[in-house]
Amino acid sequence: PEAWLVGEAGREGVQASLGETFGLAYAGDSIVAILAGQMAGAAAATRGPTGPFELSVGFLIMGGLLASFLWKENVAGGGSSSDGDDDTDSKPTIRDAVKVVKADPKIMLVGAMQSLFEAAMYIFVLNWPPAVSKAIAAYFSKFAAEGSTAAIGTPYGKVFSCFMACCLLGSTVFGQLTSSTKVDKEGKSKAVSTESFAVGMLSIAALAMGTATLSVGSSAPKIISALTSLPGLSAILAPLAGLKSKPGAILSVLMLSLFLFESCVGMYFPTIGTLRSKYFPDSHRSVVMNLFGIPLNAMVVTVFLSIEK
């Protein structure tokens, strides 16, 4: 869809509004996902673990029909490759994509951002359910110890909807800070550049993921103890030192960290879409995006296999 949108925007001459379009698109996506989380929870309660998958079939068919009837086909505009080949009739290959990436370091940087962040995102998707369940079980175990026999289950649908609400917040923040309509009294733009926004977003995401890891990781006490011994970090990390003995604090810190990371995910998608539309050549866009999917998948599979071991 992104490649189609960028190509269509180029034909219509509205490339300047792509950033705002991506922000609105992913904000709408988050709203739909919030509703989907609630519907999936209801389907799981009615039909069991397969209920959400059964429900999704109807929406997939509907989406396919809408795309078939409402989208018109477009073909990426041809462009000369790095070796001077102007053959626009042949489809670009992986070899062509490698040449394009080598010719422009900015494409490599945007692609590296895509692979690394999405790898972290997919690893997050794999690990948040067991991490949240463990934290919830540890917190509510004290009630079981006090004689309560009620089983405490993890409300995955509601947690997912909260994550999507955070994504909506992130997409909205991106749209507000990078909007081209933000100007001062002298008519100068007050919008934050997408590149600067990306640096801040990645920094916040790293902080959020690191905090979540420290709150539940088995080696967290040793790491925190080592970090608190440093003069500059002792005052900041001292409150985390006693988390292991406070299940309620662990759950709170974990959920806040995960919500913050999901907000960064909401910022990421319009950010990377805008950067790719700016730096990836239209003639090779899809192939270059798929090329950077190779290291992405390799990282996710490697981490997943390590977890299983």
N, C-alpha and C positions, 0 to 999 in steps of 0.2 A: 504493500500500500504506500509506503514512504516513497519508493522509487517512482510509482505512478503519480503521486501528488507533486513531487518535485518536477517531473517532466511536464505535467499539465500546467503547473505554475509558470514554467519557462515559456510555454506556448502562449499563455495568456498575458505574459509580461507583468506578473505580480510577485516576483521572487522576493521583493522587499518585505512582504507580509507573511513570509513562511514561518518566521519565528512565532508570531502571534497565532498563526493557524495551528502550529504544533502544540502550543500551550493550551489552546481551546480544545483541540482534539483529545489530548491526554487527560484534560480535566473532565471532559465528557466520558472518556473511557473509565475513569475512576468512579464516576457516578454510577455507571452501568455495573461496574464490578462490586460496588457496595450492595446494590440490589441483588446481584448474582450470589454474593456471599450469604445473604439472608435466605434466598431461594434454595441454595445448595444445602444449607442447614436444615431447612424444612424437608427437603427431599431425602436427606440422609436419615432423618428421624422417621420418615414414613416407609422408605424403601430399603433402608440399610446403606452400607458403604457404597453400593453401586448406584444409588439414587441420583446423585449429582451428575454422574456420567450419562445416565439415561436421559436426564432432563436436558443435558447439553446438546444432544443429537438434534432436537427440534430447532434450537437456535443456530446451530451450524448450517443446517439446511436453509433456514431463512436467510442467513448471511450470504450463502452462496448464490441464492436466487437474486437477492438485491444487487450483488456485485455483477452478476451476469446481465441483468436488464438495465441497470442504471449507470454502470461504468462503461465508458467508451475506450477502445483500445488506443494506446499510444506507444510509439517506438522511440527509444532514446535517440537524441540527435547525434550524428556522427561527429567525431573529432579526431584529429591526427594523433596517433600514438607517439610514444617517445622515440621510436625508430623511424618516424616519417611515413609510416604506412597509412594511406588515406582511404583504404578500402572500407567503406561504410556498410557494405552489404553483408559481410561476414560478422557473425556474433563474436564479441570479445571472449577470450579464453582466460584460464587461470594464468597462463604465461604472460598474456597481455596485461592482466591486472598486476602481476608482480613488477613488470616494467613501469607501469604507472606509479606504483607505490615507491619504487626506487627513485623515480624522477622528481618526487616532491616530498621532502621530509615532513611537511605538515600533514599529508595524508597518513603517513606512518604514525604520527603522534595521535591523530584523531582515532585511527584504527586501534592503537594500543589502549587508548582510553575506553573504547568500546569493548574490547576483549577483557580487560582487567576488571572494569566495573561490572559488566554483565556476569563474569565468572563469580565475583563476590555476591552478586544478587542471586544467582542460581544456587550457590552454596548456602546462602541465607534461607532460600526456599526449602532446601533439603533438611535444614537443621532447626528451624524455628519451632516446628511442632513438638519434637522430643524435648527441646530445651524449655519451652513454655510448660509442657505437661509435667516435667520434673520439678520446676519451680512451684507450680500450683500444688502438686502432691506434697512437696515439702512444707508449704505454708499451711495447708489444710490438715496435715497429719496431726497437728496439735489438737484439732477438734475431735479427731478420731480417738486420740489418747484420752480425751475428757469424757468419752462414752458415746459420742455421736456415731451412729451406724450408717448415716446417709453417704452414699458414694458421690464423690466429687469428680465430675468429668470436665474435660477441657472443652469449652465452647468454641470449637474451631471456626465455625461460620461467623460468629460475632467478632472473634479476633481478626479474621480475614477482612471483614467489613470495616473494622477500625483501621487496619492497614491501608485499605483503599481510600478511606477518608483522609489519611495522612498523605497519600499520593495526590489526592485532589488538592490538598493544601499546598503541596510542593509545586504542582503545575500552576496553581494560581499565583504563587510567589514569583515563579519564573516569568509569567505573563506581565505581572505588575512591574517588576524591576527592569525588564528588557524591552518594554513596549516603546516603539518608535514615536508614540504620541506624547511621551514625557519630555517637555521642554520647559526652559525657564522663561523669565520675562523678556530676555533678549532673543529668544527663539533658538537658543542652543539646546542640543539634546541632553537630557539628564539620564538617559537610559544607560544601564550597565551593559558593557559589551558581553556577548555570549562567552567569549574566551575567559574573561575575568570571573564571570558567574560560575563557569565550570570549575575553576580553581577553588573557589570558596565552597562549592557543593561537594567536591571530592574530599576536601579537608574535613568537612563536617561528617561526611559518610564514614571516613576512616576513624574519626573520634567515636562515633556512635557504635560502630562494629567492634572497636577495641574495648569500649566500656562494657558492651554486652558479653564479650568473651571473658573479661576479667570477673564479671559478676557470677558466672556459672562454671567457668573452667576449673578442672581438677587441680591444675597447677597455678591457679590464680593467687592463692596465699603467698607462695614463694615469689611470684613476679611482683606482687604489690609490695611485699617486704623489701625486695631489692630496690624497687623504684622509690619507696618512701625514704630510703637511706640517702637519696640524693637531695642536696639542700633546696634546689628549686622546685622539687615535686613533693616534698614531704607534707607541706600544708595542704596541697590540692588533693593528694591521694590518701591522706590520713583517715578520712571518713569511710573509705572503702575497706580499711583493714579489718573492721569488725563485721563485715557483711555475712560471712559464713555462719555466724551464730545467730543471724536474724533473717529467717526465711521471708518475712514480710518485706524487709528492705531489699533482699535479693530479687523478689518478684517485681517490686516497684522499679528498681533500677533497670532490670532486664526489659520490662515492657516499655519504659520510657526510651531506652536505647533503641529498641526495635522500631518504635514509632518514629523516632528521629531518622533512622536509616530509611524507613519507607517514605518519609517526606523527601529525602534526597533522591529516592527512586523516582518520585513524581517530578522532581526537578530535572533528573537525568534525561528522561526520554525526549522532552522538547529541546533540551540542550544539545543532545547528540544528533537529533534530527536536523537542527539548524546548522550545526557544524558540518555535518555530512553534505547538506545541500550547498554549503559555501565552498568546501574544499574538495569533495569527490567529484570527478568529471561525470557529467550526465551519461556519456557514452559507455562508461565502465562501472557505473554506480553499483548495480546489483552484484556484479562479479567481485568487486573489491570488498563489499560488505560480507559476501560469503567467504572470501579469502580470510578475513579476520575472524570468521566463525570457527576456523580450524583450531587455532590455539585456545580459543574460548572453550570449545568442547573438550579439548585435551586436558585443560586445567580442571574442569568440573569433574570429568571422569576419574582423573587421578585422585582428587580429594575424596570423591565418593568411595573409591576402592580402598583408600587409606582408612576411612571411617569404618568400613566393613571389617577390615583386619583388626 
